[in-house]
């Protein structure tokens, strides 16, 4: 197979990962299987450089879905999943990066800033009675998310705890 054809297959699968659902690493592994082992696939031999665009697509997709759930403008949209899903997807991203030895520092900083901004807007909107709190996870879950983003819970905007549902 020509290198050009190989790159077309990789590009097509990278596109699939970029536009996959909530767990892009499933699409990543499906793409690897299709490209290398599937009898109906091209049966390519891939090296690390060939696989890198697929891994980067997983990072980009996780970034998109994590930041989607930290965008205050999305709170009333069907695609919005809330901070609970944001935290779950953040943990999936961390595990994927650890397994694949990928740097996520830029995404971490961007996500940390987005979390701070989300809480600032949520506090303003709830205080002005524009809306009720959209927070769908506990204080402990938010504290864990903040810590994994490099933020001390005490450094989140004052009053964030009051936005969380009552713990039972």
Backbone as CSV, one residue per row, in Angstrom:
resi,resn,N_x,N_y,N_z,CA_x,CA_y,CA_z,C_x,C_y,C_z
1,UNK,0.849,-1.177,0.000,0.000,0.000,0.000,0.892,1.235,0.000
2,UNK,0.488,2.203,-0.773,1.226,3.451,-0.866,1.044,4.268,0.414
3,UNK,2.085,5.037,0.765,2.008,5.888,1.952,0.845,6.873,1.855
4,UNK,0.576,7.353,0.640,-0.521,8.289,0.452,-1.847,7.636,0.851
5,UNK,-2.068,6.403,0.420,-3.296,5.684,0.768,-3.377,5.452,2.275
6,UNK,-2.263,5.112,2.869,-2.218,4.896,4.314,-2.643,6.163,5.046
7,UNK,-2.128,7.311,4.601,-2.465,8.577,5.248,-3.944,8.929,5.078
8,UNK,-4.530,8.556,3.965,-5.965,8.799,3.759,-6.766,8.007,4.776
9,UNK,-6.422,6.744,4.970,-7.128,5.927,5.969,-6.986,6.512,7.376
10,UNK,-5.765,6.906,7.720,-5.515,7.474,9.052,-6.284,8.784,9.221
11,UNK,-6.289,9.620,8.202,-7.018,10.890,8.251,-8.512,10.656,8.427
12,UNK,-9.061,9.703,7.732,-10.490,9.392,7.858,-10.825,8.915,9.270
13,UNK,-9.992,8.067,9.826,-10.246,7.560,11.175,-10.025,8.648,12.224
14,UNK,-9.072,9.531,11.979,-8.858,10.663,12.884,-10.103,11.540,12.922
15,UNK,-10.701,11.767,11.762,-11.946,12.529,11.695,-13.043,11.843,12.516
16,UNK,-13.122,10.528,12.426,-14.131,9.776,13.179,-13.934,9.973,14.690
17,UNK,-12.694,9.938,15.141,-12.418,10.110,16.575,-12.775,11.534,17.010
18,UNK,-12.421,12.511,16.190,-12.711,13.910,16.517,-14.204,14.181,16.671
19,UNK,-15.003,13.430,15.973,-16.453,13.658,15.976,-17.203,12.517,16.648
20,UNK,-16.506,11.805,17.508,-17.108,10.665,18.197,-17.976,11.136,19.349
21,UNK,-18.494,10.207,20.084,-19.390,10.519,21.192,-18.663,10.921,22.451
22,UNK,-19.242,10.540,23.567,-18.769,10.964,24.881,-17.491,10.262,25.334
23,UNK,-17.162,9.132,24.758,-15.947,8.429,25.169,-15.096,8.183,23.914
24,UNK,-14.328,9.189,23.506,-13.590,9.094,22.247,-12.545,7.985,22.194
25,UNK,-12.087,7.537,23.350,-11.071,6.482,23.288,-11.656,5.163,22.809
26,UNK,-12.963,4.979,22.939,-13.593,3.779,22.362,-13.478,3.834,20.848
27,UNK,-13.750,5.000,20.277,-13.615,5.169,18.829,-12.155,5.023,18.420
28,UNK,-11.257,5.517,19.240,-9.814,5.373,18.976,-9.430,3.896,18.841
29,UNK,-9.855,3.083,19.806,-9.516,1.657,19.753,-10.221,0.956,18.596
30,UNK,-11.437,1.369,18.303,-12.144,0.813,17.145,-11.415,1.168,15.853
31,UNK,-10.922,2.384,15.775,-10.173,2.811,14.594,-8.885,2.022,14.438
32,UNK,-8.178,1.822,15.550,-6.948,1.021,15.476,-7.248,-0.397,14.996
33,UNK,-8.310,-0.980,15.528,-8.698,-2.324,15.102,-9.019,-2.334,13.611
34,UNK,-9.841,-1.384,13.176,-10.223,-1.324,11.767,-8.987,-1.177,10.883
35,UNK,-8.087,-0.281,11.242,-6.916,-0.007,10.414,-5.930,-1.173,10.356
36,UNK,-5.850,-1.959,11.415,-4.785,-2.973,11.498,-5.249,-4.425,11.450
37,UNK,-6.409,-4.732,12.046,-6.785,-6.146,12.212,-8.089,-6.559,11.541
38,UNK,-8.984,-5.629,11.347,-10.296,-5.951,10.796,-10.133,-6.535,9.387
39,UNK,-10.700,-7.738,9.144,-10.600,-8.335,7.806,-11.190,-7.440,6.708
40,UNK,-12.133,-6.572,7.083,-12.713,-5.647,6.112,-11.971,-4.315,6.045
41,UNK,-10.957,-4.169,6.870,-10.173,-2.939,6.891,-8.959,-3.041,5.984
42,UNK,-8.114,-2.023,5.987,-6.943,-1.998,5.100,-5.759,-2.839,5.590
43,UNK,-5.818,-3.353,6.820,-4.739,-4.194,7.393,-3.373,-3.516,7.304
44,UNK,-3.310,-2.307,7.838,-2.084,-1.522,7.803,-1.147,-1.917,8.935
45,UNK,0.126,-1.665,8.723,1.107,-1.740,9.807,1.370,-0.295,10.225
46,UNK,1.028,0.001,11.471,1.149,1.370,11.952,2.299,1.510,12.930
47,UNK,2.997,2.639,12.850,4.031,2.954,13.830,3.519,4.079,14.731
48,UNK,4.332,4.490,15.674,3.924,5.525,16.618,3.528,6.824,15.942
49,UNK,4.237,7.206,14.898,3.911,8.441,14.184,2.557,8.333,13.483
50,UNK,2.224,7.138,13.020,0.932,6.928,12.365,-0.218,7.030,13.358
51,UNK,0.007,6.565,14.575,-1.049,6.512,15.590,-1.216,7.854,16.307
52,UNK,-0.178,8.667,16.300,-0.220,9.936,17.030,-1.409,10.827,16.654
53,UNK,-1.750,10.992,15.379,-2.921,11.839,15.073,-4.218,11.310,15.693
54,UNK,-4.342,10.011,15.811,-5.526,9.419,16.439,-5.543,9.733,17.934
55,UNK,-4.397,9.636,18.578,-4.310,9.967,20.004,-4.607,11.448,20.231
56,UNK,-4.061,12.290,19.377,-4.313,13.729,19.504,-5.787,14.046,19.287
57,UNK,-6.447,13.284,18.420,-7.880,13.479,18.199,-8.673,13.136,19.455
58,UNK,-8.229,12.110,20.191,-8.885,11.771,21.456,-8.769,12.950,22.420
59,UNK,-7.581,13.522,22.535,-7.378,14.684,23.406,-8.268,15.851,22.984
60,UNK,-8.328,16.124,21.705,-9.140,17.243,21.220,-10.619,17.003,21.496
61,UNK,-11.062,15.769,21.322,-12.471,15.470,21.572,-12.803,15.592,23.060
62,UNK,-11.940,15.032,23.917,-12.162,15.195,25.360,-12.164,16.669,25.739
63,UNK,-11.247,17.431,25.199,-11.201,18.871,25.477,-12.538,19.511,25.129
64,UNK,-13.059,19.190,23.967,-14.325,19.780,23.512,-15.474,19.430,24.446
65,UNK,-15.558,18.173,24.876,-16.709,17.793,25.698,-16.555,18.270,27.145
66,UNK,-15.336,18.349,27.640,-15.123,18.877,28.991,-15.461,20.372,29.012
67,UNK,-14.957,21.107,28.043,-15.211,22.543,28.003,-16.672,22.853,27.671
68,UNK,-17.318,21.981,26.917,-18.749,22.164,26.637,-19.541,22.250,27.943
69,UNK,-19.200,21.392,28.892,-19.938,21.342,30.148,-19.471,22.382,31.159
70,UNK,-18.503,23.197,30.778,-18.070,24.318,31.608,-18.434,25.656,30.972
71,UNK,-19.171,25.615,29.903,-19.600,26.827,29.209,-20.980,27.226,29.707
72,UNK,-21.066,28.334,30.460,-22.364,28.728,31.005,-23.465,28.864,29.949
73,UNK,-23.117,29.282,28.759,-24.099,29.431,27.692,-24.718,28.122,27.244
74,UNK,-24.127,27.013,27.642,-24.647,25.700,27.243,-25.605,25.098,28.262
75,UNK,-25.760,25.724,29.409,-26.524,25.118,30.503,-27.939,24.729,30.119
76,UNK,-28.559,25.419,29.208,-29.937,25.114,28.830,-30.039,24.353,27.502
77,UNK,-28.922,23.915,26.984,-28.926,23.173,25.714,-29.018,21.673,25.964
78,UNK,-29.540,20.973,24.990,-29.682,19.513,25.096,-28.332,18.814,25.249
79,UNK,-27.304,19.375,24.659,-25.985,18.735,24.700,-25.292,18.876,26.054
80,UNK,-25.798,19.762,26.909,-25.167,20.018,28.204,-25.353,18.826,29.134
81,UNK,-24.272,18.389,29.780,-24.325,17.234,30.674,-24.040,17.587,32.126
82,UNK,-23.537,18.782,32.388,-23.312,19.212,33.752,-21.913,18.919,34.273
83,UNK,-21.668,19.415,35.479,-20.340,19.253,36.077,-20.029,17.807,36.438
84,UNK,-21.061,17.022,36.750,-20.799,15.610,37.069,-20.169,14.911,35.865
85,UNK,-20.717,15.138,34.684,-20.158,14.515,33.477,-18.829,15.136,33.117
86,UNK,-18.695,16.431,33.335,-17.420,17.104,33.094,-16.324,16.434,33.919
87,UNK,-16.604,16.221,35.199,-15.622,15.590,36.089,-15.299,14.172,35.635
88,UNK,-16.315,13.422,35.224,-16.086,12.048,34.749,-15.236,12.052,33.483
89,UNK,-15.539,12.949,32.574,-14.757,13.020,31.336,-13.344,13.517,31.595
90,UNK,-13.186,14.400,32.567,-11.836,14.851,32.924,-11.010,13.666,33.431
91,UNK,-11.606,12.833,34.269,-10.882,11.662,34.784,-10.536,10.692,33.659
92,UNK,-11.448,10.515,32.715,-11.155,9.650,31.554,-9.981,10.202,30.759
93,UNK,-9.975,11.516,30.576,-8.872,12.157,29.859,-7.550,11.929,30.581
94,UNK,-7.549,12.111,31.897,-6.319,11.902,32.660,-5.806,10.471,32.525
95,UNK,-6.695,9.513,32.616,-6.301,8.102,32.501,-5.774,7.791,31.107
96,UNK,-6.428,8.314,30.084,-5.961,8.097,28.718,-4.567,8.687,28.541
97,UNK,-4.366,9.907,29.015,-3.053,10.556,28.893,-1.975,9.781,29.647
98,UNK,-2.316,9.249,30.809,-1.343,8.462,31.575,-0.978,7.188,30.814
99,UNK,-1.987,6.498,30.294,-1.725,5.253,29.543,-0.897,5.501,28.291
100,UNK,-1.182,6.616,27.622,-0.550,6.897,26.336,0.639,7.853,26.453
101,UNK,0.961,8.244,27.693,2.089,9.144,27.950,1.968,10.446,27.153
102,UNK,0.792,11.085,27.284,0.525,12.329,26.567,0.482,13.502,27.540
103,UNK,0.936,14.646,27.080,0.931,15.864,27.884,-0.441,16.529,27.773
104,UNK,-1.022,16.857,28.895,-2.344,17.483,28.923,-2.313,18.828,29.648
105,UNK,-1.142,19.370,29.876,-0.995,20.585,30.674,-1.762,21.771,30.096
106,UNK,-1.729,21.947,28.793,-2.439,23.070,28.182,-3.941,22.917,28.423
107,UNK,-4.455,21.706,28.253,-5.888,21.455,28.480,-6.218,21.630,29.962
108,UNK,-5.326,21.223,30.836,-5.564,21.379,32.276,-5.729,22.855,32.640
109,UNK,-4.823,23.687,32.153,-4.900,25.120,32.456,-6.176,25.739,31.888
110,UNK,-6.506,25.374,30.681,-7.710,25.900,30.033,-8.974,25.460,30.791
111,UNK,-8.985,24.219,31.227,-10.128,23.689,31.960,-10.235,24.331,33.345
112,UNK,-9.105,24.544,33.991,-9.113,25.198,35.300,-9.697,26.602,35.189
113,UNK,-9.294,27.336,34.190,-9.832,28.682,33.979,-11.332,28.624,33.671
114,UNK,-11.728,27.661,32.860,-13.146,27.524,32.516,-13.986,27.181,33.746
115,UNK,-13.451,26.366,34.653,-14.184,26.030,35.880,-14.387,27.285,36.734
116,UNK,-13.338,28.065,36.886,-13.444,29.310,37.654,-14.507,30.229,37.033
117,UNK,-14.452,30.400,35.729,-15.404,31.263,35.031,-16.828,30.729,35.143
118,UNK,-16.967,29.417,35.061,-18.287,28.805,35.180,-18.907,29.152,36.536
119,UNK,-18.144,28.963,37.595,-18.671,29.249,38.931,-18.977,30.729,39.122
120,UNK,-18.140,31.579,38.585,-18.420,33.013,38.702,-19.763,33.346,38.051
121,UNK,-19.996,32.829,36.853,-21.252,33.114,36.162,-22.438,32.457,36.850
122,UNK,-22.260,31.233,37.310,-23.336,30.513,37.998,-23.748,31.264,39.262
123,UNK,-22.778,31.751,40.006,-23.076,32.510,41.226,-23.859,33.786,40.911
124,UNK,-23.453,34.494,39.879,-24.150,35.717,39.480,-25.585,35.396,39.061
125,UNK,-25.747,34.372,38.243,-27.079,34.027,37.732,-28.016,33.540,38.831
126,UNK,-27.496,32.756,39.754,-28.335,32.256,40.849,-28.678,33.399,41.808
127,UNK,-27.711,34.255,42.130,-27.959,35.377,43.043,-28.978,36.359,42.470
128,UNK,-28.965,36.535,41.155,-29.903,37.473,40.525,-31.239,36.810,40.180
129,UNK,-31.357,35.557,40.549,-32.578,34.772,40.315,-32.887,34.570,38.829
130,UNK,-31.857,34.675,37.997,-32.030,34.363,36.575,-32.266,32.876,36.379
131,UNK,-31.748,32.102,37.326,-31.844,30.647,37.209,-31.605,30.020,38.561
132,UNK,-31.981,28.750,38.649,-31.588,27.960,39.814,-30.263,27.305,39.467
133,UNK,-29.579,26.843,40.460,-28.269,26.247,40.229,-28.362,25.047,39.280
134,UNK,-27.418,24.981,38.376,-27.349,23.852,37.445,-26.341,22.796,37.909
135,UNK,-25.753,22.991,39.080,-24.745,22.059,39.587,-25.416,20.724,39.906
136,UNK,-24.861,19.659,39.364,-25.456,18.327,39.529,-24.509,17.340,40.206
137,UNK,-23.626,17.865,41.032,-22.720,16.976,41.762,-22.406,17.589,43.129
138,UNK,-21.811,16.786,43.960,-21.565,17.184,45.350,-20.360,18.118,45.478
139,UNK,-20.269,18.733,46.645,-19.107,19.567,46.956,-17.820,18.752,46.860
140,UNK,-17.873,17.516,47.341,-16.682,16.665,47.310,-16.247,16.382,45.868
141,UNK,-17.208,16.129,44.984,-16.868,15.869,43.582,-16.253,17.105,42.930
142,UNK,-16.806,18.263,43.245,-16.249,19.497,42.692,-14.865,19.768,43.276
143,UNK,-14.690,19.529,44.551,-13.375,19.713,45.172,-12.350,18.799,44.518
144,UNK,-12.728,17.550,44.265,-11.810,16.613,43.601,-11.462,17.080,42.189
145,UNK,-12.475,17.554,41.460,-12.219,18.084,40.111,-11.265,19.270,40.197
146,UNK,-11.550,20.195,41.092,-10.702,21.380,41.231,-9.257,20.989,41.540
147,UNK,-9.083,20.095,42.485,-7.724,19.664,42.861,-7.009,19.031,41.672
148,UNK,-7.717,18.195,40.915,-7.073,17.557,39.764,-6.738,18.567,38.669
149,UNK,-7.389,19.742,38.726,-7.075,20.817,37.781,-6.019,21.774,38.333
150,UNK,-5.551,21.508,39.550,-4.531,22.355,40.156,-5.098,23.550,40.896
151,UNK,-6.386,23.479,41.263,-7.034,24.563,41.991,-7.362,24.066,43.392
152,UNK,-7.013,24.832,44.392,-7.466,24.506,45.734,-8.946,24.872,45.827
153,UNK,-9.768,24.029,46.436,-11.186,24.375,46.557,-11.402,25.751,47.195
154,UNK,-10.531,26.151,48.109,-10.641,27.472,48.741,-10.420,28.601,47.741
155,UNK,-9.801,28.303,46.606,-9.550,29.316,45.583,-10.669,29.423,44.556
156,UNK,-11.693,28.564,44.664,-12.872,28.715,43.814,-13.637,29.946,44.285
157,UNK,-14.478,30.531,43.429,-15.220,31.727,43.848,-16.025,31.498,45.129
158,UNK,-16.003,32.511,45.986,-16.681,32.416,47.275,-18.168,32.088,47.082
159,UNK,-18.644,31.113,47.854,-20.055,30.735,47.813,-20.372,29.573,46.902
160,UNK,-19.372,29.008,46.238,-19.639,27.919,45.291,-20.324,26.730,45.957
161,UNK,-19.992,26.490,47.227,-20.558,25.333,47.929,-22.085,25.396,47.993
162,UNK,-22.626,26.596,48.101,-24.070,26.775,48.185,-24.815,26.439,46.900
163,UNK,-24.073,26.283,45.816,-24.693,25.926,44.544,-24.907,24.423,44.400
164,UNK,-24.245,23.653,45.245,-24.302,22.194,45.144,-25.600,21.662,45.754
165,UNK,-26.087,20.562,45.206,-27.277,19.957,45.813,-26.956,19.491,47.235
166,UNK,-27.985,19.460,48.073,-27.826,18.976,49.444,-27.373,17.521,49.427
167,UNK,-26.383,17.226,50.242,-25.900,15.838,50.347,-26.732,15.096,51.361
168,UNK,-27.026,13.858,51.035,-27.857,13.044,51.949,-27.023,12.099,52.766
